[in-house]
Amino acid sequence: MTQLSDDCFAFGGDLVPLGQVLAEIRARLAPVAGTQPCPVWQATGRVLAADVVADRSVPPHDNSAVDGYAVAFADLAADGPTRLPVIGRASAGHPWPQVQARGTALRVLTGAMMPAGPDTVFMEEDCTLVDGPGGSQLVDLPAGIKRGANRRAAGEDIAAGDVLLGAGRCLRAADVGLLASIGRTEVAVRTPLKVALFSTGDEIREPGAEVPPGCVYDANRYVLHGALQRLGCIVTDFGIVPDDRNACRQALARAAEGHDLVLGSGGMSASEEDHVKAALMAAGGTIRHWRLAIKPGRPVAVGSLGADGPPFVGLPGNPVAVLVTFLMVARPVIARLAGQAAAEPVAQRVRLGFDHRKKAGRREFLRVTLAPPAATEEGERLPVAMAFPRDGAGVLSSMSAADGLVVLAEDARRLAAGEVVDYLPFEGLL
């Protein structure tokens, strides 16, 4: 694994743009997850370890797209309807067993293999059956059909030799169906990342325990555990680490053993009781970024636990900042380590339903719910993003109630209701 180099930022230094952090994550981190075989049936949500090349075409043969009659286009009259004898019937899985003679029509059902000879299929509702001599049947075919109509070509969906799915793809349900369609029963995937998780703070208590005055229950670890599970990680819970430098150092040393990533929340600021950074540096670790130009979530650490240790991501203590920085920083780190070829989330367009002022030079993420679409001045109908009434970094209920985040660029300062802005839905991210 390529380690993050030592480049600490003092608290009084310049804020680091989020785009720079993401670029360096891509450049400096390499996949650490191994590979293992996985039954296709169980592969949804797993990351492909290698390209999948199709060894057969789908469909494997020309077939009929409709119920109707297969004919050779050359047998059709150029200036009027055509009457042809019906010689038999073919259906899906039951092909016509011989070459179809010229000057005939074959009754075909949807999905039936096209026999040798015909190249065009009439829809049955466009045709008329009539009785022929000796109990035979004839079919009247209207004029005007195009050559090759209603015929699906072999390989129309997948051609043998095509790269069906690329390495690094996180498999979705449709991808698993594609693998099954070429007959694959097993596929090489990345092993799940092993993540060590902890919270810090003397004021933090485990849910169910007594809460003395001045203390609160630990929500951050539960938020992060749920998010990590959604990403397919195997999580080891190291619990709550007190605000003590030696305790932090010992916890980091234990967490580094046998894990691909160490993820913590709290202890990332400049307070005299924030010991994680000092403990990490004392243990020979490195920190690449410290103060990010984002809101919420400025104090974030991205580094490594020693020369041969796993990467470390330290998130803020406020629960809203924890979720935002997990999405914007920790999630890209996880994707990279897991071998996932993950692009940044694709933003949607929404209308702002409120006025907003912000400082230039930092990217802001606003918690919003979506109201039904309304037309812009150009006539474009877009959903309207409505702000949550309480927006503090500790208001976790705002993240639970929100549909997603409005993203405001670094250079934005004043935004008026009705402006079109970027929006990241939580669906698919959390």
Buried (B, 14 or more C-beta within 10 A) or exposed (E): BEBBEEEBBEEEEEBBBBEEBBEBBEEBBEBBBEBEEBEBEEBBBBBBBBEBEBEBBBBBBBBBBBBBBBBBEEBBEEEEEBEBBBBBEBBEEEBBEEEBEEEBBBBBBBBBBBBEBBBBBBBBEBBEEEEEEEEEEBBBBEEEBEEEBBBBEBBBBBEBEBEBBEBBBBBEEEBBEBBEBBEBEEBBBBBBBBBBBBBBBEBBBEEEEEBEEEBEEBBBBBBBBEBBEEBBBEBBBBEBBBBBBEBBBBBBBBBBEEBBBBBBBBBBBEEEBBBBBEBBBBBEBBBBBBBBBBBBBBBBBBBBBBEEBBBBBBBBBBBBBBBBBBBBBBBBBBBBBBBBBBEEBEBBEBBBBBEBEBEEEBBBBBBBBBBEEEEBEEEEEBBBBBBBEEEEBBBBEBBEBBBBBBBBEBEBEEBEEBBBBBBBBBEEBB
